[in-house]
Amino acid sequence: MNYPYRENLEVFGDSSEQWIRCSRCSHMLCRVGEDWKAVSKKRTFPPTHAGVLMQALEDGYRLEKFYCPSCGALLDSDLAEKSVGAQSSG
């Protein structure tokens, strides 16, 4: 049995064991209840990567994008506060 979890992610399994997997390539990320973002490929960008109107946020925030480590499908995007001394990559 499988059902959608969020865009490009689904829950797969039966009543005894369920996994979160990529709905594009079926790559198993983790068991339900575990942090799927921890096993995803993460890239960090300045907020302006989402658009020029985000320029006011450059000093205090970063844009994080999470991808399937197998096929590269975009799983999520977050705007997160920068930690002291954090650098952007991209």
N, CA, C and O atoms as a Tinker XYZ file with bonds, in Angstrom:
   360  protein
     1  N      0.841000   -1.171000    0.000000    73     2
     2  CA     0.000000    0.000000    0.000000    64     1     3
     3  C      0.893000    1.243000    0.000000    63     2     4     5
     4  O      1.911000    1.288000    0.690000    81     3
     5  N      0.505000    2.233000   -0.769000    73     3     6
     6  CA     1.208000    3.512000   -0.736000    64     5     7
     7  C      0.197000    4.639000   -0.882000    63     6     8     9
     8  O     -0.866000    4.474000   -1.482000    81     7
     9  N      0.559000    5.800000   -0.312000    73     7    10
    10  CA    -0.298000    6.971000   -0.409000    64     9    11
    11  C      0.582000    8.221000   -0.350000    63    10    12    13
    12  O      1.676000    8.183000    0.215000    81    11
    13  N      0.106000    9.335000   -0.933000    73    11    14
    14  CA     0.911000   10.561000   -0.976000    64    13    15
    15  C      1.197000   11.083000    0.431000    63    14    16    17
    16  O      0.338000   11.047000    1.312000    81    15
    17  N      2.416000   11.565000    0.618000    73    15    18
    18  CA     2.827000   12.168000    1.881000    64    17    19
    19  C      2.918000   13.682000    1.718000    63    18    20    21
    20  O      2.410000   14.438000    2.547000    81    19
    21  N      3.559000   14.107000    0.661000    73    19    22
    22  CA     3.653000   15.501000    0.227000    64    21    23
    23  C      4.173000   15.457000   -1.203000    63    22    24    25
    24  O      4.412000   14.369000   -1.728000    81    23
    25  N      4.356000   16.596000   -1.845000    73    23    26
    26  CA     4.792000   16.582000   -3.238000    64    25    27
    27  C      6.098000   15.814000   -3.390000    63    26    28    29
    28  O      7.067000   16.085000   -2.681000    81    27
    29  N      6.126000   14.865000   -4.304000    73    27    30
    30  CA     7.269000   14.012000   -4.636000    64    29    31
    31  C      7.670000   13.046000   -3.521000    63    30    32    33
    32  O      8.735000   12.433000   -3.595000    81    31
    33  N      6.837000   12.903000   -2.494000    73    31    34
    34  CA     7.082000   11.915000   -1.437000    64    33    35
    35  C      5.819000   11.106000   -1.212000    63    34    36    37
    36  O      4.706000   11.617000   -1.340000    81    35
    37  N      6.005000    9.828000   -0.872000    73    35    38
    38  CA     4.868000    8.984000   -0.548000    64    37    39
    39  C      5.236000    8.031000    0.578000    63    38    40    41
    40  O      6.411000    7.759000    0.826000    81    39
    41  N      4.215000    7.533000    1.252000    73    39    42
    42  CA     4.395000    6.504000    2.272000    64    41    43
    43  C      4.161000    5.169000    1.595000    63    42    44    45
    44  O      3.190000    4.990000    0.861000    81    43
    45  N      5.063000    4.235000    1.850000    73    43    46
    46  CA     5.013000    2.926000    1.212000    64    45    47
    47  C      5.181000    1.858000    2.291000    63    46    48    49
    48  O      6.005000    2.005000    3.194000    81    47
    49  N      4.412000    0.805000    2.196000    73    47    50
    50  CA     4.579000   -0.303000    3.121000    64    49    51
    51  C      3.255000   -0.935000    3.494000    63    50    52    53
    52  O      2.248000   -0.772000    2.804000    81    51
    53  N      3.278000   -1.662000    4.603000    73    51    54
    54  CA     2.074000   -2.304000    5.111000    64    53    55
    55  C      1.876000   -1.908000    6.564000    63    54    56    57
    56  O      2.548000   -1.001000    7.055000    81    55
    57  N      0.971000   -2.569000    7.252000    73    55    58
    58  CA     0.670000   -2.187000    8.632000    64    57    59
    59  C      1.826000   -2.440000    9.592000    63    58    60    61
    60  O      1.860000   -1.854000   10.675000    81    59
    61  N      2.771000   -3.297000    9.222000    73    59    62
    62  CA     3.885000   -3.607000   10.123000    64    61    63
    63  C      5.085000   -2.676000    9.924000    63    62    64    65
    64  O      5.846000   -2.440000   10.862000    81    63
    65  N      5.257000   -2.154000    8.722000    73    63    66
    66  CA     6.409000   -1.283000    8.454000    64    65    67
    67  C      6.075000   -0.328000    7.315000    63    66    68    69
    68  O      5.621000   -0.745000    6.249000    81    67
    69  N      6.308000    0.968000    7.558000    73    67    70
    70  CA     6.044000    1.972000    6.538000    64    69    71
    71  C      7.265000    2.850000    6.351000    63    70    72    73
    72  O      7.950000    3.208000    7.308000    81    71
    73  N      7.520000    3.188000    5.096000    73    71    74
    74  CA     8.686000    3.986000    4.716000    64    73    75
    75  C      8.228000    5.232000    3.975000    63    74    76    77
    76  O      7.166000    5.245000    3.353000    81    75
    77  N      9.038000    6.273000    4.050000    73    75    78
    78  CA     8.858000    7.447000    3.205000    64    77    79
    79  C      9.813000    7.282000    2.032000    63    78    80    81
    80  O     11.006000    7.040000    2.216000    81    79
    81  N      9.278000    7.415000    0.829000    73    79    82
    82  CA    10.117000    7.243000   -0.363000    64    81    83
    83  C      9.789000    8.310000   -1.392000    63    82    84    85
    84  O      8.733000    8.942000   -1.344000    81    83
    85  N     10.711000    8.497000   -2.319000    73    83    86
    86  CA    10.521000    9.415000   -3.430000    64    85    87
    87  C      9.453000    8.831000   -4.350000    63    86    88    89
    88  O      9.534000    7.666000   -4.739000    81    87
    89  N      8.468000    9.627000   -4.691000    73    87    90
    90  CA     7.409000    9.125000   -5.574000    64    89    91
    91  C      7.825000    9.139000   -7.040000    63    90    92    93
    92  O      7.117000    8.595000   -7.887000    81    91
    93  N      8.958000    9.751000   -7.349000    73    91    94
    94  CA     9.459000    9.756000   -8.726000    64    93    95
    95  C     10.255000    8.493000   -9.046000    63    94    96    97
    96  O     10.046000    7.869000  -10.086000    81    95
    97  N     11.173000    8.116000   -8.142000    73    95    98
    98  CA    12.073000    6.990000   -8.444000    64    97    99
    99  C     11.955000    5.832000   -7.453000    63    98   100   101
   100  O     12.632000    4.816000   -7.613000    81    99
   101  N     11.103000    5.970000   -6.430000    73    99   102
   102  CA    10.865000    4.941000   -5.398000    64   101   103
   103  C     12.048000    4.722000   -4.460000    63   102   104   105
   104  O     12.106000    3.699000   -3.778000    81   103
   105  N     12.996000    5.667000   -4.411000    73   103   106
   106  CA    14.121000    5.562000   -3.477000    64   105   107
   107  C     13.604000    5.692000   -2.051000    63   106   108   109
   108  O     12.921000    6.660000   -1.715000    81   107
   109  N     13.936000    4.699000   -1.205000    73   107   110
   110  CA    13.514000    4.708000    0.195000    64   109   111
   111  C     14.391000    5.687000    0.976000    63   110   112   113
   112  O     15.616000    5.566000    0.973000    81   111
   113  N     13.767000    6.646000    1.638000    73   111   114
   114  CA    14.505000    7.649000    2.399000    64   113   115
   115  C     14.649000    7.251000    3.862000    63   114   116   117
   116  O     15.756000    7.259000    4.399000    81   115
   117  N     13.539000    6.904000    4.514000    73   115   118
   118  CA    13.586000    6.556000    5.934000    64   117   119
   119  C     12.247000    5.942000    6.338000    63   118   120   121
   120  O     11.289000    5.953000    5.564000    81   119
   121  N     12.193000    5.413000    7.543000    73   119   122
   122  CA    10.932000    4.919000    8.077000    64   121   123
   123  C     10.044000    6.106000    8.458000    63   122   124   125
   124  O     10.544000    7.183000    8.783000    81   123
   125  N      8.737000    5.903000    8.416000    73   123   126
   126  CA     7.795000    6.919000    8.862000    64   125   127
   127  C      8.115000    7.260000   10.315000    63   126   128   129
   128  O      8.330000    6.366000   11.134000    81   127
   129  N      8.144000    8.532000   10.626000    73   127   130
   130  CA     8.482000    8.994000   11.966000    64   129   131
   131  C      9.919000    9.463000   12.090000    63   130   132   133
   132  O     10.263000   10.153000   13.050000    81   131
   133  N     10.766000    9.098000   11.130000    73   131   134
   134  CA    12.150000    9.567000   11.113000    64   133   135
   135  C     12.232000   10.831000   10.256000    63   134   136   137
   136  O     11.285000   11.164000    9.543000    81   135
   137  N     13.352000   11.522000   10.325000    73   135   138
   138  CA    13.541000   12.787000    9.619000    64   137   139
   139  C     14.030000   12.547000    8.192000    63   138   140   141
   140  O     15.213000   12.284000    7.976000    81   139
   141  N     13.126000   12.637000    7.221000    73   139   142
   142  CA    13.505000   12.390000    5.826000    64   141   143
   143  C     14.428000   13.490000    5.297000    63   142   144   145
   144  O     15.196000   13.253000    4.365000    81   143
   145  N     14.362000   14.688000    5.878000    73   143   146
   146  CA    15.254000   15.757000    5.422000    64   145   147
   147  C     16.711000   15.444000    5.757000    63   146   148   149
   148  O     17.617000   15.867000    5.039000    81   147
   149  N     16.939000   14.711000    6.836000    73   147   150
   150  CA    18.307000   14.375000    7.249000    64   149   151
   151  C     19.005000   13.474000    6.234000    63   150   152   153
   152  O     20.233000   13.474000    6.157000    81   151
   153  N     18.255000   12.716000    5.467000    73   151   154
   154  CA    18.862000   11.807000    4.484000    64   153   155
   155  C     18.723000   12.331000    3.055000    63   154   156   157
   156  O     19.141000   11.674000    2.101000    81   155
   157  N     18.133000   13.515000    2.916000    73   155   158
   158  CA    17.999000   14.136000    1.601000    64   157   159
   159  C     19.277000   14.888000    1.253000    63   158   160   161
   160  O     20.089000   15.195000    2.126000    81   159
   161  N     19.439000   15.174000   -0.011000    73   159   162
   162  CA    20.531000   16.037000   -0.475000    64   161   163
   163  C     20.064000   17.477000   -0.254000    63   162   164   165
   164  O     18.998000   17.867000   -0.731000    81   163
   165  N     20.871000   18.270000    0.473000    73   163   166
   166  CA    20.482000   19.649000    0.782000    64   165   167
   167  C     21.443000   20.621000    0.114000    63   166   168   169
   168  O     22.660000   20.440000    0.142000    81   167
   169  N     20.867000   21.652000   -0.485000    73   167   170
   170  CA    21.654000   22.755000   -1.040000    64   169   171
   171  C     21.141000   24.044000   -0.433000    63   170   172   173
   172  O     19.944000   24.199000   -0.190000    81   171
   173  N     22.056000   24.964000   -0.193000    73   171   174
   174  CA    21.728000   26.235000    0.432000    64   173   175
   175  C     22.014000   27.371000   -0.543000    63   174   176   177
   176  O     23.041000   27.388000   -1.221000    81   175
   177  N     21.081000   28.320000   -0.596000    73   175   178
   178  CA    21.171000   29.448000   -1.516000    64   177   179
   179  C     20.845000   30.735000   -0.762000    63   178   180   181
   180  O     20.246000   30.690000    0.312000    81   179
   181  N     21.238000   31.883000   -1.319000    73   179   182
   182  CA    20.746000   33.144000   -0.759000    64   181   183
   183  C     19.242000   33.245000   -1.050000    63   182   184   185
   184  O     18.766000   32.643000   -2.012000    81   183
   185  N     18.491000   33.994000   -0.239000    73   183   186
   186  CA    17.049000   34.109000   -0.459000    64   185   187
   187  C     16.675000   34.631000   -1.845000    63   186   188   189
   188  O     15.600000   34.311000   -2.352000    81   187
   189  N     17.548000   35.430000   -2.464000    73   187   190
   190  CA    17.245000   35.983000   -3.783000    64   189   191
   191  C     17.177000   34.916000   -4.870000    63   190   192   193
   192  O     16.742000   35.200000   -5.986000    81   191
   193  N     17.598000   33.701000   -4.559000    73   191   194
   194  CA    17.443000   32.583000   -5.504000    64   193   195
   195  C     15.951000   32.334000   -5.776000    63   194   196   197
   196  O     15.587000   31.811000   -6.829000    81   195
   197  N     15.099000   32.711000   -4.826000    73   195   198
   198  CA    13.648000   32.561000   -4.979000    64   197   199
   199  C     13.013000   33.780000   -5.647000    63   198   200   201
   200  O     11.832000   33.754000   -5.994000    81   199
   201  N     13.787000   34.839000   -5.825000    73   199   202
   202  CA    13.260000   36.034000   -6.479000    64   201   203
   203  C     13.853000   37.294000   -5.888000    63   202   204   205
   204  O     14.267000   37.316000   -4.729000    81   203
   205  N     13.892000   38.332000   -6.684000    73   203   206
   206  CA    14.537000   39.584000   -6.289000    64   205   207
   207  C     13.831000   40.242000   -5.102000    63   206   208   209
   208  O     14.468000   40.990000   -4.360000    81   207
   209  N     12.547000   39.988000   -4.903000    73   207   210
   210  CA    11.823000   40.581000   -3.783000    64   209   211
   211  C     12.304000   40.038000   -2.434000    63   210   212   213
   212  O     11.959000   40.596000   -1.392000    81   211
   213  N     13.073000   38.991000   -2.437000    73   211   214
   214  CA    13.599000   38.405000   -1.204000    64   213   215
   215  C     14.903000   39.071000   -0.764000    63   214   216   217
   216  O     15.505000   38.648000    0.223000    81   215
   217  N     15.341000   40.094000   -1.471000    73   215   218
   218  CA    16.624000   40.746000   -1.181000    64   217   219
   219  C     16.700000   41.282000    0.249000    63   218   220   221
   220  O     17.775000   41.276000    0.849000    81   219
   221  N     15.602000   41.734000    0.790000    73   219   222
   222  CA    15.592000   42.275000    2.153000    64   221   223
   223  C     15.925000   41.215000    3.206000    63   222   224   225
   224  O     16.250000   41.561000    4.342000    81   223
   225  N     15.852000   39.945000    2.852000    73   223   226
   226  CA    16.095000   38.853000    3.796000    64   225   227
   227  C     17.515000   38.294000    3.732000    63   226   228   229
   228  O     17.857000   37.403000    4.509000    81   227
   229  N     18.340000   38.797000    2.827000    73   227   230
   230  CA    19.670000   38.220000    2.604000    64   229   231
   231  C     20.554000   38.181000    3.839000    63   230   232   233
   232  O     21.318000   37.232000    4.018000    81   231
   233  N     20.468000   39.190000    4.693000    73   231   234
   234  CA    21.365000   39.241000    5.850000    64   233   235
   235  C     21.002000   38.241000    6.945000    63   234   236   237
   236  O     21.881000   37.800000    7.685000    81   235
   237  N     19.741000   37.879000    7.060000    73   235   238
   238  CA    19.340000   37.032000    8.175000    64   237   239
   239  C     18.833000   35.652000    7.832000    63   238   240   241
   240  O     18.606000   34.838000    8.728000    81   239
   241  N     18.648000   35.366000    6.536000    73   239   242
   242  CA    18.044000   34.088000    6.149000    64   241   243
   243  C     18.802000   33.421000    5.011000    63   242   244   245
   244  O     19.607000   34.042000    4.318000    81   243
   245  N     18.515000   32.137000    4.843000    73   243   246
   246  CA    19.035000   31.372000    3.713000    64   245   247
   247  C     17.904000   30.490000    3.183000    63   246   248   249
   248  O     16.996000   30.116000    3.926000    81   247
   249  N     17.967000   30.172000    1.924000    73   247   250
   250  CA    17.002000   29.284000    1.287000    64   249   251
   251  C     17.607000   27.899000    1.233000    63   250   252   253
   252  O     18.686000   27.717000    0.668000    81   251
   253  N     16.927000   26.909000    1.818000    73   251   254
   254  CA    17.402000   25.523000    1.794000    64   253   255
   255  C     16.476000   24.711000    0.903000    63   254   256   257
   256  O     15.253000   24.770000    1.034000    81   255
   257  N     17.076000   23.957000    0.001000    73   255   258
   258  CA    16.307000   23.080000   -0.879000    64   257   259
   259  C     16.752000   21.651000   -0.628000    63   258   260   261
   260  O     17.945000   21.366000   -0.531000    81   259
   261  N     15.778000   20.759000   -0.525000    73   259   262
   262  CA    16.030000   19.350000   -0.243000    64   261   263
   263  C     15.628000   18.513000   -1.457000    63   262   264   265
   264  O     14.529000   18.654000   -1.995000    81   263
   265  N     16.548000   17.636000   -1.875000    73   263   266
   266  CA    16.373000   16.845000   -3.087000    64   265   267
   267  C     16.482000   15.353000   -2.779000    63   266   268   269
   268  O     17.112000   14.959000   -1.797000    81   267
   269  N     15.869000   14.533000   -3.616000    73   267   270
   270  CA    16.042000   13.083000   -3.521000    64   269   271
   271  C     17.504000   12.771000   -3.836000    63   270   272   273
   272  O     18.024000   13.240000   -4.848000    81   271
   273  N     18.175000   11.993000   -2.992000    73   271   274
   274  CA    19.580000   11.682000   -3.255000    64   273   275
   275  C     19.779000   10.739000   -4.443000    63   274   276   277
   276  O     20.901000   10.572000   -4.921000    81   275
   277  N     18.702000   10.126000   -4.917000    73   275   278
   278  CA    18.816000    9.196000   -6.040000    64   277   279
   279  C     18.542000    9.864000   -7.390000    63   278   280   281
   280  O     19.347000    9.750000   -8.314000    81   279
   281  N     17.403000   10.561000   -7.505000    73   279   282
   282  CA    17.028000   11.115000   -8.811000    64   281   283
   283  C     17.088000   12.640000   -8.882000    63   282   284   285
   284  O     17.011000   13.208000   -9.972000    81   283
   285  N     17.224000   13.308000   -7.738000    73   283   286
   286  CA    17.329000   14.757000   -7.728000    64   285   287
   287  C     16.011000   15.507000   -7.726000    63   286   288   289
   288  O     16.007000   16.728000   -7.881000    81   287
   289  N     14.883000   14.812000   -7.554000    73   287   290
   290  CA    13.587000   15.498000   -7.503000    64   289   291
   291  C     13.552000   16.435000   -6.300000    63   290   292   293
   292  O     14.019000   16.080000   -5.218000    81   291
   293  N     13.002000   17.623000   -6.490000    73   291   294
   294  CA    12.868000   18.581000   -5.395000    64   293   295
   295  C     11.803000   18.088000   -4.429000    63   294   296   297
   296  O     10.668000   17.829000   -4.829000    81   295
   297  N     12.169000   17.956000   -3.145000    73   295   298
   298  CA    11.255000   17.454000   -2.127000    64   297   299
   299  C     10.694000   18.567000   -1.251000    63   298   300   301
   300  O      9.556000   18.475000   -0.792000    81   299
   301  N     11.475000   19.614000   -1.014000    73   299   302
   302  CA    11.014000   20.691000   -0.147000    64   301   303
   303  C     11.950000   21.885000   -0.268000    63   302   304   305
   304  O     13.108000   21.749000   -0.661000    81   303
   305  N     11.427000   23.056000    0.077000    73   303   306
   306  CA    12.211000   24.289000    0.167000    64   305   307
   307  C     11.828000   24.973000    1.463000    63   306   308   309
   308  O     10.648000   25.056000    1.803000    81   307
   309  N     12.826000   25.465000    2.189000    73   307   310
   310  CA    12.592000   26.166000    3.452000    64   309   311
   311  C     13.369000   27.470000    3.463000    63   310   312   313
   312  O     14.463000   27.561000    2.906000    81   311
   313  N     12.799000   28.467000    4.095000    73   311   314
   314  CA    13.514000   29.696000    4.372000    64   313   315
   315  C     13.912000   29.611000    5.839000    63   314   316   317
   316  O     13.044000   29.594000    6.711000    81   315
   317  N     15.210000   29.558000    6.124000    73   315   318
   318  CA    15.706000   29.339000    7.484000    64   317   319
   319  C     16.580000   30.499000    7.921000    63   318   320   321
   320  O     17.260000   31.128000    7.110000    81   319
   321  N     16.549000   30.768000    9.211000    73   319   322
   322  CA    17.419000   31.803000    9.764000    64   321   323
   323  C     18.864000   31.360000    9.658000    63   322   324   325
   324  O     19.183000   30.188000    9.862000    81   323
   325  N     19.738000   32.307000    9.335000    73   323   326
   326  CA    21.160000   32.010000    9.280000    64   325   327
   327  C     21.687000   31.837000   10.699000    63   326   328   329
   328  O     21.280000   32.551000   11.616000    81   327
   329  N     22.587000   30.891000   10.865000    73   327   330
   330  CA    23.304000   30.776000   12.120000    64   329   331
   331  C     24.448000   31.776000   12.098000    63   330   332   333
   332  O     24.875000   32.199000   11.023000    81   331
   333  N     24.943000   32.154000   13.242000    73   331   334
   334  CA    26.075000   33.078000   13.304000    64   333   335
   335  C     27.257000   32.432000   12.601000    63   334   336   337
   336  O     27.658000   31.320000   12.944000    81   335
   337  N     27.812000   33.124000   11.621000    73   335   338
   338  CA    28.965000   32.617000   10.884000    64   337   339
   339  C     28.611000   31.670000    9.748000    63   338   340   341
   340  O     29.516000   31.119000    9.122000    81   339
   341  N     27.335000   31.458000    9.456000    73   339   342
   342  CA    26.954000   30.538000    8.379000    64   341   343
   343  C     27.270000   31.156000    7.023000    63   342   344   345
   344  O     27.168000   32.369000    6.841000    81   343
   345  N     27.652000   30.312000    6.084000    73   343   346
   346  CA    27.958000   30.728000    4.723000    64   345   347
   347  C     26.981000   30.085000    3.777000    63   346   348   349
   348  O     26.523000   28.969000    4.023000    81   347
   349  N     26.650000   30.767000    2.696000    73   347   350
   350  CA    25.804000   30.193000    1.654000    64   349   351
   351  C     26.644000   29.510000    0.624000    63   350   352   353
   352  O     27.769000   29.923000    0.345000    81   351
   353  N     26.089000   28.441000    0.044000    73   351   354
   354  CA    26.766000   27.747000   -1.055000    64   353   355
   355  C     25.780000   27.588000   -2.183000    63   354   356   357
   356  O     24.572000   27.731000   -1.991000    81   355
   357  N     26.278000   27.298000   -3.330000    73   355   358
   358  CA    25.299000   27.102000   -4.379000    64   357   359
   359  C     25.959000   27.114000   -5.662000    63   358   360
   360  O     25.304000   26.963000   -6.694000    81   359
